[in-house]
Amino acid sequence: MRLGWLAFGLALAAHAGEPAVAPEKAKVELVEMEVRDVVAMDEGGHAVVLSPKGEEVILPIFIGEAEATAIRLRLDGRTPVRPLTHDLLETTIRHLGGKVAKIHIDDLKNDVFLGKVFLAQKDRTVEIDARPSDAIALALGAKAPIYCARKVIDAAGVKKRELERGRRRFGRPREEPPAQTEL
């Protein structure tokens, strides 16, 4: 046991004064997306339909009623009589000297889409975990770009020719597991 601690101490001393090197993050290919539509589903619920710019692929993300309403209003350029949650958050960000710089949809785990909002304030950028539907609503209001990881498009995207031929039935990737509820 002493030899183990001694070896650890010697290794630590040998590297004293050297800068710590953080492991490099794997580069993720991001693709700029366009919001095509918000559609009501036959079985209930809604889907926001995204598409990579210049590609014939759609990425449906199934969302709740409130998020569908917020996204639809922003797509149509309409303002609600009273601010919705996304309007309140966007106003708060702006009054604190920030802006929505961009959003990412960067992963799909267990049929749950994962996203981030990037806020810029002066010389810093803050990355915040977010549901893609909320991030999309904020991006549309701020006219910020929407990016999606290529691996997410490849896993959950539907090609136009597959839709036209009716060969592929896609499941319902969810934004959050059904057991979770928002408080």
Short mmCIF file of the C-alpha atoms (twelve columns), coordinates in Angstrom:
data_MODEL
# 
_entry.id   MODEL 
# 
loop_
_atom_site.group_PDB 
_atom_site.id 
_atom_site.type_symbol 
_atom_site.label_atom_id 
_atom_site.label_alt_id 
_atom_site.label_comp_id 
_atom_site.label_asym_id 
_atom_site.label_seq_id 
_atom_site.Cartn_x 
_atom_site.Cartn_y 
_atom_site.Cartn_z 
_atom_site.pdbx_PDB_model_num 
ATOM 1   C CA . MET A 1   0.000   0.000  0.000   1 
ATOM 2   C CA . ARG A 2   2.830   2.422  0.836   1 
ATOM 3   C CA . LEU A 3   4.477   1.785  -2.505  1 
ATOM 4   C CA . GLY A 4   1.246   2.757  -4.275  1 
ATOM 5   C CA . TRP A 5   1.074   6.095  -2.457  1 
ATOM 6   C CA . LEU A 6   4.775   6.666  -3.019  1 
ATOM 7   C CA . ALA A 7   4.407   6.056  -6.753  1 
ATOM 8   C CA . PHE A 8   1.402   8.376  -6.856  1 
ATOM 9   C CA . GLY A 9   3.341   11.095 -4.993  1 
ATOM 10  C CA . LEU A 10  6.351   10.761 -7.303  1 
ATOM 11  C CA . ALA A 11  4.146   10.946 -10.398 1 
ATOM 12  C CA . LEU A 12  2.382   14.003 -9.010  1 
ATOM 13  C CA . ALA A 13  5.688   15.701 -8.176  1 
ATOM 14  C CA . ALA A 14  7.068   14.919 -11.624 1 
ATOM 15  C CA . HIS A 15  4.175   16.800 -13.230 1 
ATOM 16  C CA . ALA A 16  4.088   19.695 -10.746 1 
ATOM 17  C CA . GLY A 17  4.028   23.048 -12.475 1 
ATOM 18  C CA . GLU A 18  2.784   21.603 -15.771 1 
ATOM 19  C CA . PRO A 19  -0.529  22.975 -16.979 1 
ATOM 20  C CA . ALA A 20  -3.442  20.619 -16.564 1 
ATOM 21  C CA . VAL A 21  -4.603  19.382 -19.940 1 
ATOM 22  C CA . ALA A 22  -8.325  18.893 -20.330 1 
ATOM 23  C CA . PRO A 23  -9.336  16.032 -22.572 1 
ATOM 24  C CA . GLU A 24  -10.396 17.283 -25.981 1 
ATOM 25  C CA . LYS A 25  -14.096 17.213 -26.671 1 
ATOM 26  C CA . ALA A 26  -14.992 15.174 -29.688 1 
ATOM 27  C CA . LYS A 27  -15.938 17.441 -32.556 1 
ATOM 28  C CA . VAL A 28  -19.633 17.167 -33.324 1 
ATOM 29  C CA . GLU A 29  -20.769 18.007 -36.830 1 
ATOM 30  C CA . LEU A 30  -23.516 20.606 -36.539 1 
ATOM 31  C CA . VAL A 31  -25.959 21.393 -39.339 1 
ATOM 32  C CA . GLU A 32  -28.007 24.593 -39.547 1 
ATOM 33  C CA . MET A 33  -31.724 23.848 -39.478 1 
ATOM 34  C CA . GLU A 34  -34.920 25.577 -40.586 1 
ATOM 35  C CA . VAL A 35  -38.253 25.267 -38.807 1 
ATOM 36  C CA . ARG A 36  -40.664 24.077 -41.491 1 
ATOM 37  C CA . ASP A 37  -43.893 23.795 -39.541 1 
ATOM 38  C CA . VAL A 38  -45.749 22.763 -36.416 1 
ATOM 39  C CA . VAL A 39  -48.262 20.018 -37.123 1 
ATOM 40  C CA . ALA A 40  -51.034 18.438 -35.072 1 
ATOM 41  C CA . MET A 41  -50.731 14.655 -34.856 1 
ATOM 42  C CA . ASP A 42  -53.668 12.318 -35.460 1 
ATOM 43  C CA . GLU A 43  -53.083 10.560 -32.135 1 
ATOM 44  C CA . GLY A 44  -52.859 13.878 -30.264 1 
ATOM 45  C CA . GLY A 45  -49.973 16.159 -29.520 1 
ATOM 46  C CA . HIS A 46  -47.890 18.134 -31.965 1 
ATOM 47  C CA . ALA A 47  -44.596 17.914 -33.808 1 
ATOM 48  C CA . VAL A 48  -42.257 20.719 -34.758 1 
ATOM 49  C CA . VAL A 49  -40.755 19.832 -38.126 1 
ATOM 50  C CA . LEU A 50  -37.168 20.879 -38.787 1 
ATOM 51  C CA . SER A 51  -35.104 20.424 -41.908 1 
ATOM 52  C CA . PRO A 52  -31.390 20.870 -42.613 1 
ATOM 53  C CA . LYS A 53  -30.840 23.762 -45.013 1 
ATOM 54  C CA . GLY A 54  -30.433 22.428 -48.533 1 
ATOM 55  C CA . GLU A 55  -31.349 18.820 -47.702 1 
ATOM 56  C CA . GLU A 56  -34.471 16.788 -48.316 1 
ATOM 57  C CA . VAL A 57  -34.741 15.410 -44.791 1 
ATOM 58  C CA . ILE A 58  -37.176 16.315 -42.060 1 
ATOM 59  C CA . LEU A 59  -36.636 15.956 -38.342 1 
ATOM 60  C CA . PRO A 60  -39.907 15.709 -36.394 1 
ATOM 61  C CA . ILE A 61  -39.722 16.481 -32.678 1 
ATOM 62  C CA . PHE A 62  -42.877 15.732 -30.719 1 
ATOM 63  C CA . ILE A 63  -43.809 18.550 -28.358 1 
ATOM 64  C CA . GLY A 64  -46.516 19.718 -25.985 1 
ATOM 65  C CA . GLU A 65  -49.423 22.048 -26.630 1 
ATOM 66  C CA . ALA A 66  -47.889 25.128 -24.972 1 
ATOM 67  C CA . GLU A 67  -44.619 24.765 -26.899 1 
ATOM 68  C CA . ALA A 68  -46.518 24.183 -30.165 1 
ATOM 69  C CA . THR A 69  -48.517 27.374 -29.572 1 
ATOM 70  C CA . ALA A 70  -45.394 29.419 -28.795 1 
ATOM 71  C CA . ILE A 71  -43.555 28.143 -31.871 1 
ATOM 72  C CA . ARG A 72  -46.592 28.601 -34.151 1 
ATOM 73  C CA . LEU A 73  -47.095 32.211 -32.983 1 
ATOM 74  C CA . ARG A 74  -43.441 33.005 -33.617 1 
ATOM 75  C CA . LEU A 75  -43.476 31.326 -37.048 1 
ATOM 76  C CA . ASP A 76  -46.536 33.379 -37.981 1 
ATOM 77  C CA . GLY A 77  -45.014 36.603 -36.600 1 
ATOM 78  C CA . ARG A 78  -47.937 37.040 -34.194 1 
ATOM 79  C CA . THR A 79  -47.654 38.415 -30.665 1 
ATOM 80  C CA . PRO A 80  -49.986 37.146 -27.946 1 
ATOM 81  C CA . VAL A 81  -52.065 39.667 -26.002 1 
ATOM 82  C CA . ARG A 82  -50.114 38.779 -22.829 1 
ATOM 83  C CA . PRO A 83  -46.558 37.380 -22.786 1 
ATOM 84  C CA . LEU A 84  -46.129 33.620 -22.843 1 
ATOM 85  C CA . THR A 85  -43.334 31.936 -20.893 1 
ATOM 86  C CA . HIS A 86  -40.907 32.149 -23.827 1 
ATOM 87  C CA . ASP A 87  -41.692 35.852 -24.270 1 
ATOM 88  C CA . LEU A 88  -41.044 36.459 -20.578 1 
ATOM 89  C CA . LEU A 89  -37.728 34.610 -20.689 1 
ATOM 90  C CA . GLU A 90  -36.614 36.410 -23.846 1 
ATOM 91  C CA . THR A 91  -37.496 39.803 -22.315 1 
ATOM 92  C CA . THR A 92  -35.623 38.918 -19.120 1 
ATOM 93  C CA . ILE A 93  -32.524 37.880 -21.071 1 
ATOM 94  C CA . ARG A 94  -32.627 41.134 -23.052 1 
ATOM 95  C CA . HIS A 95  -33.121 43.320 -19.940 1 
ATOM 96  C CA . LEU A 96  -30.112 41.635 -18.319 1 
ATOM 97  C CA . GLY A 97  -27.964 42.637 -21.303 1 
ATOM 98  C CA . GLY A 98  -27.923 39.268 -23.018 1 
ATOM 99  C CA . LYS A 99  -29.240 37.718 -26.187 1 
ATOM 100 C CA . VAL A 100 -29.934 34.239 -27.499 1 
ATOM 101 C CA . ALA A 101 -26.909 33.601 -29.728 1 
ATOM 102 C CA . LYS A 102 -27.831 30.142 -31.040 1 
ATOM 103 C CA . ILE A 103 -29.343 26.828 -30.029 1 
ATOM 104 C CA . HIS A 104 -28.212 23.244 -30.466 1 
ATOM 105 C CA . ILE A 105 -30.084 19.982 -30.598 1 
ATOM 106 C CA . ASP A 106 -27.093 17.840 -29.839 1 
ATOM 107 C CA . ASP A 107 -28.185 14.392 -28.821 1 
ATOM 108 C CA . LEU A 108 -30.916 11.789 -28.790 1 
ATOM 109 C CA . LYS A 109 -30.846 9.422  -25.809 1 
ATOM 110 C CA . ASN A 110 -33.552 6.845  -25.143 1 
ATOM 111 C CA . ASP A 111 -35.810 8.615  -27.662 1 
ATOM 112 C CA . VAL A 112 -35.361 11.924 -25.825 1 
ATOM 113 C CA . PHE A 113 -33.973 14.904 -27.732 1 
ATOM 114 C CA . LEU A 114 -31.425 16.978 -25.807 1 
ATOM 115 C CA . GLY A 115 -30.710 20.624 -26.496 1 
ATOM 116 C CA . LYS A 116 -28.881 23.724 -25.370 1 
ATOM 117 C CA . VAL A 117 -29.413 27.464 -25.528 1 
ATOM 118 C CA . PHE A 118 -26.330 29.666 -25.890 1 
ATOM 119 C CA . LEU A 119 -26.719 33.119 -24.362 1 
ATOM 120 C CA . ALA A 120 -24.268 35.904 -25.176 1 
ATOM 121 C CA . GLN A 121 -23.674 38.686 -22.681 1 
ATOM 122 C CA . LYS A 122 -20.867 41.160 -23.332 1 
ATOM 123 C CA . ASP A 123 -17.698 39.073 -23.722 1 
ATOM 124 C CA . ARG A 124 -19.011 35.750 -22.445 1 
ATOM 125 C CA . THR A 125 -21.273 32.973 -23.644 1 
ATOM 126 C CA . VAL A 126 -23.352 30.841 -21.315 1 
ATOM 127 C CA . GLU A 127 -24.532 27.365 -22.308 1 
ATOM 128 C CA . ILE A 128 -27.852 26.272 -20.763 1 
ATOM 129 C CA . ASP A 129 -29.457 22.824 -20.925 1 
ATOM 130 C CA . ALA A 130 -32.937 23.080 -22.485 1 
ATOM 131 C CA . ARG A 131 -35.691 21.096 -24.074 1 
ATOM 132 C CA . PRO A 132 -35.416 21.549 -27.842 1 
ATOM 133 C CA . SER A 133 -38.971 22.916 -28.098 1 
ATOM 134 C CA . ASP A 134 -38.218 25.702 -25.607 1 
ATOM 135 C CA . ALA A 135 -34.886 26.391 -27.287 1 
ATOM 136 C CA . ILE A 136 -36.559 26.546 -30.722 1 
ATOM 137 C CA . ALA A 137 -39.199 29.008 -29.467 1 
ATOM 138 C CA . LEU A 138 -36.451 31.234 -28.026 1 
ATOM 139 C CA . ALA A 139 -34.360 31.016 -31.213 1 
ATOM 140 C CA . LEU A 140 -37.312 31.969 -33.402 1 
ATOM 141 C CA . GLY A 141 -38.113 34.984 -31.222 1 
ATOM 142 C CA . ALA A 142 -34.482 36.118 -31.199 1 
ATOM 143 C CA . LYS A 143 -33.903 35.223 -34.859 1 
ATOM 144 C CA . ALA A 144 -30.977 33.079 -33.699 1 
ATOM 145 C CA . PRO A 145 -29.643 30.128 -35.697 1 
ATOM 146 C CA . ILE A 146 -30.757 26.590 -34.894 1 
ATOM 147 C CA . TYR A 147 -28.182 23.800 -35.214 1 
ATOM 148 C CA . CYS A 148 -28.579 20.047 -34.948 1 
ATOM 149 C CA . ALA A 149 -25.928 17.375 -34.609 1 
ATOM 150 C CA . ARG A 150 -25.569 15.295 -37.763 1 
ATOM 151 C CA . LYS A 151 -25.813 12.117 -35.660 1 
ATOM 152 C CA . VAL A 152 -29.280 13.211 -34.472 1 
ATOM 153 C CA . ILE A 153 -30.446 13.884 -38.033 1 
ATOM 154 C CA . ASP A 154 -29.083 10.510 -39.143 1 
ATOM 155 C CA . ALA A 155 -30.819 8.711  -36.243 1 
ATOM 156 C CA . ALA A 156 -34.224 10.423 -36.285 1 
ATOM 157 C CA . GLY A 157 -34.505 12.196 -39.637 1 
ATOM 158 C CA . VAL A 158 -36.877 11.043 -42.344 1 
ATOM 159 C CA . LYS A 159 -35.910 11.426 -45.996 1 
ATOM 160 C CA . LYS A 160 -38.454 12.990 -48.335 1 
ATOM 161 C CA . ARG A 161 -38.441 10.013 -50.681 1 
ATOM 162 C CA . GLU A 162 -39.218 7.692  -47.760 1 
ATOM 163 C CA . LEU A 163 -42.232 9.802  -46.853 1 
ATOM 164 C CA . GLU A 164 -43.424 9.916  -50.458 1 
ATOM 165 C CA . ARG A 165 -43.139 6.150  -50.853 1 
ATOM 166 C CA . GLY A 166 -44.745 5.492  -47.515 1 
ATOM 167 C CA . ARG A 167 -42.118 2.875  -46.712 1 
ATOM 168 C CA . ARG A 168 -40.967 4.118  -43.377 1 
ATOM 169 C CA . ARG A 169 -43.035 4.600  -40.290 1 
ATOM 170 C CA . PHE A 170 -41.141 6.517  -37.673 1 
ATOM 171 C CA . GLY A 171 -41.662 6.231  -33.958 1 
ATOM 172 C CA . ARG A 172 -42.354 9.098  -31.658 1 
ATOM 173 C CA . PRO A 173 -39.080 10.308 -30.201 1 
ATOM 174 C CA . ARG A 174 -40.092 12.299 -27.167 1 
ATOM 175 C CA . GLU A 175 -38.578 15.375 -25.632 1 
ATOM 176 C CA . GLU A 176 -38.886 13.932 -22.183 1 
ATOM 177 C CA . PRO A 177 -39.733 10.530 -20.750 1 
ATOM 178 C CA . PRO A 178 -43.441 10.130 -19.967 1 
ATOM 179 C CA . ALA A 179 -42.711 9.549  -16.258 1 
ATOM 180 C CA . GLN A 180 -41.252 13.031 -15.909 1 
ATOM 181 C CA . THR A 181 -43.490 15.965 -15.186 1 
ATOM 182 C CA . GLU A 182 -42.667 19.614 -15.034 1 
ATOM 183 C CA . LEU A 183 -43.275 21.439 -11.802 1 
# 
